[in-house]
């Protein structure tokens, strides 16, 4: 569910600069942080948290942006205890006279950096939005530049990532379970209590403190992919403080770990078929000219990597089945990346896995020196606190046929994925709430019909479950809908953020 990889792959593979846009000419002088309205009265705050809500932060110039840090309690049940530091970055509103307030953004993950996301978001968002808002990205607790989870070194994380994703016997099944359990134990031993306090509920509570820190009485927010769960959870916990919320590439809040992975198997299958239909029309497609045969060739290719990893130009790093999966999957997030997959497959079928390895590394945030962030471990840590799975090895084994029917290429990998959270040794401090956000103003939910990572029906479900949900549908390929080349979606989102007037529920773009 990682919306953040889109910006990463664009920069890495297409040579685009997130800063190379008209936004560069925008006034980036320091702002005075004047609130758009008075913050909530003190009696609306938990007295034990009042010091966090009223803290002063210093915004310092960092390139064309402003950067700051804020503190939140590690454990909201014990606010006088240990604290967590959150890092923020913002681009001030381009037109102080039209300023609405701050727009908090999150790119997904879990584990995506909102601090890094500011550059790509502000390079593609509408000018009216950038005039009206200080765009604020934050790294959630445990992530990136905020107080981070520390769980494994590069060698240990490489070993974890390359665990066979489709176990063939009891020994490999146990190895799959043990790999997740060991990673979780390392998070406990190296990160202490933080590993138990990175849930989405806690991130949503942090976000309300950040809202107060920037001086806004209501939270304006755009979250993509997993970021939609942060926004929906916020609206559930603080419906009267919810402002203009946009949830793009939404997740169904009611599904469990097995349902989530089944939905993603179906979503990636839909996206894969769209790619195959496009590729096989080209005489040079390395998969041939028949969609069914192409799918079988791709499935056979991944299966062969299980026993025979492919050589690459990087010493000691062959292309395994797991890395092949990631290298293919990452290109399905954006239609413009399909050509990259075609090139990588052509090279791989000639016996060289270098390009697919490079693509996998973009998904996993890895370069020649190791992992550039902790998104791999943060994804597990957050997901497993939000929804501790109970899928056993026997159940995963028995579900393989059903998952393979949903996705002949990816199904088995998704069937085993819920076991990760079954094995994860860290349990949540409190359960995730049921979400309907009763009392919140209109919340815009965006869904894309052939979204691989967050299937369209999840957006339909979230919009229906939110009391004030407004669904906007994008007919297209790729992950999420805003800033993906659909003017109808962009206009609907921009108008809502700038004017506060939601689009018509059920708008089809």
C-alpha positions in Angstrom: 0.0 0.0 0.0 3.0 2.2 -0.4 2.0 5.4 -2.3 5.5 6.8 -1.4 7.3 4.6 -3.8 5.8 6.4 -6.8 7.8 9.5 -6.2 10.9 7.4 -5.4 10.7 5.5 -8.6 10.0 8.5 -10.7 13.2 10.2 -9.5 15.4 7.1 -9.6 14.3 5.8 -13.0 13.0 8.6 -15.1 15.5 11.3 -14.0 12.7 13.7 -12.9 13.3 16.2 -10.1 10.5 16.8 -7.7 11.7 20.3 -7.2 11.9 21.1 -10.9 8.5 22.7 -11.3 6.7 26.0 -11.3 6.5 25.6 -7.5 10.2 26.5 -7.3 9.2 30.1 -8.1 6.9 30.2 -5.1 7.8 32.5 -2.2 9.6 30.3 0.3 10.3 32.9 2.9 9.6 32.0 6.5 6.0 32.5 7.7 4.9 33.7 11.0 2.7 30.7 11.6 -0.4 32.8 12.3 -3.3 30.5 13.0 -6.3 30.8 10.8 -8.6 30.6 13.8 -8.3 30.2 17.5 -7.1 26.8 18.8 -9.5 24.7 20.9 -10.2 26.0 24.4 -8.0 24.5 27.1 -11.0 22.8 28.7 -11.4 20.7 25.5 -8.0 19.1 26.1 -7.0 16.3 28.4 -5.1 18.2 31.1 -2.4 15.5 31.1 -1.7 16.3 27.4 -2.1 20.1 27.6 1.7 20.8 27.6 2.0 18.8 24.3 -0.8 20.8 22.7 0.6 24.1 23.8 4.3 23.5 23.0 6.2 26.0 21.0 8.1 24.8 18.0 10.8 26.6 16.0 10.5 26.5 12.3 13.9 26.9 10.7 14.9 27.4 7.1 15.9 24.1 5.4 16.5 24.7 1.7 13.3 26.0 0.2 11.3 24.6 3.1 10.8 25.2 6.8 11.6 22.3 9.2 10.7 21.8 12.8 10.3 19.0 15.4 7.6 18.4 18.0 7.2 16.1 20.9 4.4 13.7 21.7 4.1 11.1 24.5 5.3 7.6 23.7 2.4 6.1 25.5 -0.8 8.1 25.7 -1.8 6.1 28.8 1.3 7.5 30.5 1.9 11.0 29.1 4.3 11.9 31.8 6.7 9.2 30.7 9.0 8.8 27.7 8.6 11.2 24.7 8.8 10.7 20.9 10.2 13.4 18.6 8.4 14.0 15.3 10.0 15.7 12.4 8.1 18.1 10.1 8.7 19.9 6.9 6.5 22.5 5.2 6.2 24.7 2.2 4.5 28.0 3.2 1.4 29.0 1.4 2.1 30.9 -1.8 -0.6 33.5 -1.2 -0.8 34.7 2.4 -4.0 36.5 1.6 -5.7 33.4 0.4 -4.3 31.1 3.1 -6.7 28.6 4.6 -4.3 26.9 7.0 -2.1 23.9 7.0 -2.6 20.9 4.9 -1.0 17.8 6.4 0.0 15.1 4.0 1.0 11.4 4.2 2.1 9.2 1.4 1.2 5.8 2.8 3.2 2.8 3.7 3.0 2.2 6.6 6.5 3.6 6.7 6.4 6.3 4.1 8.1 9.6 4.9 5.8 12.6 4.9 8.9 14.8 5.2 10.2 13.5 1.9 6.7 13.5 0.4 6.5 17.3 0.5 8.7 17.7 -2.5 6.8 15.5 -4.9 3.4 16.6 -3.6 4.1 20.2 -4.0 5.5 19.6 -7.5 2.2 18.1 -8.7 -0.5 19.7 -6.6 -2.8 22.4 -8.0 -1.6 26.0 -7.7 -4.7 27.0 -5.9 -4.0 24.4 -3.2 -0.4 25.6 -2.8 -1.5 29.2 -2.6 -4.1 28.3 0.1 -2.1 26.0 2.4 1.2 25.6 4.2 1.8 22.0 3.0 3.1 20.1 6.0 4.7 16.6 5.8 5.5 14.7 9.0 7.3 11.4 9.6 5.0 9.3 11.9 6.4 7.9 15.1 8.8 5.1 14.4 9.4 6.3 10.8 12.2 8.0 9.0 13.6 11.2 10.7 11.2 11.0 13.6 12.2 8.8 16.6 12.8 5.6 14.5 12.2 2.0 14.9 15.6 0.2 14.8 15.3 -3.5 14.2 17.9 -4.9 11.9 21.1 -4.1 10.0 21.5 -4.4 6.2 22.6 -8.1 6.2 19.8 -9.0 8.6 17.2 -7.1 6.6 18.4 -8.6 3.3 18.0 -12.1 4.8 14.5 -11.2 5.9 13.4 -9.7 2.6 14.8 -12.7 0.7 12.8 -15.3 2.8 11.1 -17.6 0.4 7.6 -16.0 -0.1 6.1 -19.3 -1.4 7.2 -22.1 1.0 7.1 -25.5 -0.5 7.5 -27.8 2.5 7.3 -27.8 6.3 10.8 -26.6 6.8 10.4 -23.6 4.5 7.0 -22.8 6.1 8.6 -22.7 9.6 11.5 -20.6 8.2 8.9 -18.1 6.9 7.3 -17.9 10.4 10.6 -17.7 12.2 11.9 -14.9 10.0 9.0 -12.6 11.0 9.2 -13.6 14.6 12.9 -12.9 14.7 12.5 -9.5 13.1 9.9 -8.6 15.7 12.1 -9.7 18.5 14.9 -7.6 17.2 12.5 -4.6 17.1 11.6 -5.3 20.8 15.2 -5.6 21.9 16.6 -2.6 19.9 13.7 -0.2 20.0 12.2 -1.0 23.4 8.7 0.3 24.2 8.5 2.2 20.9 7.9 -1.0 19.1 4.6 -1.4 21.0 3.5 2.2 20.3 3.5 2.8 16.5 -0.2 2.0 15.9 -2.3 4.1 13.6 -4.5 5.1 16.6 -1.4 6.6 18.2 -0.3 8.3 14.9 -3.8 9.9 14.7 -3.5 11.2 18.2 -0.1 12.6 17.3 -1.7 14.4 14.4 -4.1 16.2 16.6 -1.2 17.6 18.6 0.5 18.6 15.4 -2.7 20.3 14.3 -2.6 22.4 17.5 1.1 23.1 17.1 0.6 24.8 13.8 -2.3 26.8 15.2 -5.2 25.3 13.3 -8.6 24.6 15.0 -9.4 22.0 12.3 -7.2 19.4 10.6 -7.0 19.7 6.9 -5.4 16.5 5.5 -4.6 14.5 2.4 -3.6 10.9 2.9 -2.8 8.4 0.2 -3.0 4.6 0.4 -2.3 3.6 4.1 -2.4 7.3 4.8 -6.2 7.0 4.3 -6.3 4.9 7.5 -4.6 7.7 9.4 -7.1 10.2 8.2 -10.1 8.0 8.8 -8.9 7.1 12.3 -8.4 10.8 13.0 -12.0 11.5 11.9 -13.2 8.8 14.2 -11.3 10.0 17.2 -11.7 13.7 16.6 -14.8 14.2 14.4 -15.4 17.8 15.6 -11.8 18.8 14.7 -11.9 17.2 11.3 -11.6 19.8 8.5 -11.2 19.1 4.8 -10.0 15.5 4.6 -9.1 13.7 1.4 -8.5 9.9 1.5 -7.0 8.8 -1.8 -6.5 5.1 -2.6 -8.6 4.1 0.4 -8.5 0.9 2.5 -11.6 -0.9 3.7 -11.4 -0.3 7.5 -13.3 -3.6 8.2 -11.1 -6.1 6.5 -8.7 -8.3 8.4 -5.2 -9.3 7.4 -6.3 -12.2 5.2 -9.0 -10.1 3.5 -6.5 -7.3 2.9 -4.0 -9.7 1.2 -6.7 -11.4 -0.8 -7.9 -8.0 -2.0 -4.3 -7.0 -3.0 -3.9 -10.3 -4.8 -6.9 -9.4 -6.9 -5.8 -5.8 -7.3 -2.3 -6.7 -8.5 -3.8 -9.3 -10.8 -6.1 -6.7 -12.4 -3.2 -4.4 -12.9 -1.0 -7.2 -14.2 -3.6 -8.2 -16.8 -3.9 -4.6 -17.9 -0.1 -4.5 -18.4 -0.1 -7.8 -20.2 -2.8 -6.7 -22.6 -0.8 -3.7 -23.4 2.6 -5.5 -23.8 1.3 -8.4 -25.9 0.0 -6.0 -28.5 3.7 -5.1 -29.2 5.6 -7.4 -31.5 8.7 -6.9 -29.2 7.0 -7.9 -26.0 9.3 -10.4 -24.2 6.2 -12.3 -23.0 4.9 -13.1 -26.4 1.6 -12.1 -28.0 -1.0 -14.0 -25.9 -2.1 -12.8 -22.5 -2.7 -16.2 -21.0 0.6 -17.6 -22.3 2.4 -14.4 -21.1 0.9 -14.8 -17.6 2.1 -18.4 -17.5 5.6 -17.4 -18.6 5.8 -14.8 -15.9 4.5 -17.3 -13.3 7.1 -19.9 -14.4 9.8 -17.3 -14.3 9.1 -16.4 -10.6 8.8 -20.1 -9.8 12.2 -20.8 -11.3 13.8 -18.0 -9.3 12.8 -20.0 -6.2 15.4 -22.7 -7.1 17.7 -20.7 -9.4 18.2 -17.1 -8.5 19.3 -15.0 -11.4 22.8 -13.4 -11.6 23.0 -9.6 -11.4 25.8 -7.0 -11.8 25.8 -6.6 -8.0 28.2 -9.1 -6.3 26.5 -11.2 -3.7 23.0 -10.1 -4.6 21.3 -12.4 -7.1 17.6 -11.9 -8.1 15.6 -14.2 -5.8 11.9 -15.0 -6.1 11.1 -12.4 -3.5 13.1 -9.7 -5.2 11.6 -10.7 -8.6 8.1 -10.3 -7.0 9.0 -6.8 -5.8 10.6 -5.8 -9.0 7.5 -6.7 -11.0 5.0 -5.3 -8.5 6.5 -1.9 -8.2 6.0 -1.1 -11.9 2.3 -1.8 -11.6 1.8 1.2 -9.4 1.9 3.7 -12.4 1.0 2.9 -16.0 4.0 4.9 -17.2 6.3 2.4 -15.5 5.1 -0.5 -17.7 7.9 0.1 -20.2 10.4 -0.3 -17.4 9.0 -3.7 -16.6 9.2 -4.7 -20.2 12.8 -3.7 -20.4 13.7 -5.5 -17.2 11.9 -8.7 -18.2 13.7 -8.7 -21.6 17.0 -8.5 -19.8 16.0 -11.1 -17.2 14.9 -13.6 -19.9 18.4 -13.2 -21.3 19.8 -14.3 -18.0 20.5 -11.0 -16.3 18.4 -9.9 -13.3 20.1 -6.5 -12.8 17.2 -4.2 -13.8 14.6 -6.2 -11.9 16.9 -6.0 -8.8 17.1 -2.3 -9.3 13.4 -2.0 -9.4 13.0 -4.2 -6.3 15.5 -1.9 -4.5 13.4 1.1 -5.3 10.4 -0.5 -3.7 12.4 -1.6 -0.6 14.3 1.7 -0.3 17.7 0.1 -0.8 20.8 1.3 -2.6 24.4 0.0 -2.9 25.1 1.1 0.6 22.1 -0.6 2.3 18.6 0.5 3.2 18.0 4.2 3.1 15.1 4.2 5.5 13.3 1.8 7.9 10.1 1.4 5.8 10.4 -2.4 5.5 10.3 -2.9 9.3 7.8 0.0 9.9 5.3 -1.6 7.6 5.3 -4.8 9.6 5.4 -3.1 13.0 2.4 -0.9 12.2 0.3 -3.4 10.3 0.8 -6.0 13.0 -0.3 -3.7 15.8 -3.3 -2.5 13.9 -4.5 -6.0 13.0 -2.8 -8.9 14.8 -3.3 -11.8 12.4 -4.3 -15.3 13.6 -3.7 -17.1 10.2 -1.7 -20.2 11.0 0.7 -22.1 8.8 -1.9 -24.7 8.1 -4.5 -22.1 7.2 -2.1 -20.3 4.9 -1.2 -23.6 3.2 -4.8 -24.4 2.7 -5.6 -21.0 1.3 -3.1 -21.2 -1.5 -5.4 -22.6 -4.1 -8.0 -19.8 -3.5 -5.3 -17.1 -3.7 -3.8 -18.6 -6.8 -7.2 -18.6 -8.5 -7.4 -14.9 -7.6 -3.9 -14.3 -9.0 -2.0 -17.0 -10.7 1.3 -15.0 -10.6 1.1 -13.4 -7.2 -1.5 -15.4 -5.3 0.8 -17.8 -3.3 2.9 -14.9 -2.0 -0.2 -13.1 -0.8 -1.6 -16.2 0.8 1.4 -16.5 3.1 1.7 -12.8 4.0 -0.8 -12.8 6.9 1.5 -15.3 8.7 3.9 -12.4 9.3 1.6 -10.8 11.8 0.7 -14.1 13.4 4.4 -14.6 14.1 5.0 -10.9 15.2 5.6 -11.0 18.9 4.5 -7.5 19.7 0.9 -6.9 20.5 -1.1 -3.6 20.5 -1.7 -1.5 23.6 -5.3 -0.9 22.5 -7.5 -2.2 19.7 -8.2 -0.2 16.6 -11.6 1.5 16.7 -14.5 0.8 14.4 -14.7 3.7 12.0 -17.7 5.7 10.9 -16.6 9.2 11.9 -20.0 10.2 13.0 -20.2 14.0 13.4 -17.4 14.7 11.0 -17.9 17.1 8.0 -17.8 15.7 4.4 -14.8 13.4 3.8 -13.7 12.9 0.2 -12.7 9.3 -0.7 -10.9 8.7 -4.0 -10.8 5.2 -5.6 -9.2 4.1 -8.9 -10.8 1.2 -10.8 -7.7 -0.7 -11.6 -5.6 0.2 -8.5 -3.3 -2.7 -7.7 -2.5 -2.0 -4.1 -5.8 -0.6 -2.8 -8.6 -2.1 -5.0 -11.4 0.1 -6.0 -14.0 -1.7 -3.9 -12.1 -0.7 -0.8 -12.7 2.9 -1.6 -16.3 2.2 -2.1 -16.4 0.4 1.2 -14.7 3.3 3.1 -16.9 5.9 1.6 -20.0 3.9 2.5 -18.8 3.3 6.1 -18.0 6.9 6.8 -21.2 8.7 7.8 -20.1 11.7 5.7 -18.1 9.9 3.0 -18.2 11.3 -0.6 -16.9 8.9 -3.3 -14.9 10.1 -6.3 -14.0 7.4 -8.8 -11.2 7.5 -11.3 -11.4 5.1 -14.2 -7.8 4.2 -14.8 -4.6 2.3 -14.0 -2.1 2.7 -11.2 -2.2 3.4 -7.5 -4.3 6.3 -6.2 -6.1 9.0 -8.2 -4.9 12.5 -7.3 -2.1 14.0 -9.5 -2.3 10.9 -11.7 -3.2 12.8 -14.9 -7.0 12.9 -14.5 -8.2 16.5 -14.6 -11.6 15.6 -13.3 -10.2 14.1 -10.1 -7.7 16.8 -9.6 -10.3 19.6 -10.0 -12.7 17.9 -7.6 -10.0 17.5 -4.9 -8.5 21.0 -5.4 -12.0 22.7 -5.3 -12.8 20.8 -2.1 -9.5 21.7 -0.4 -9.7 25.4 -1.4 -13.4 26.2 -1.0 -14.6 23.5 1.3 -17.3 22.4 -1.1 -17.3 18.7 -1.6 -17.9 17.1 -5.1 -21.1 15.3 -5.8 -21.1 11.9 -4.1 -20.5 9.2 -6.7 -18.6 11.5 -9.1 -17.1 9.4 -11.9 -13.9 10.6 -13.6 
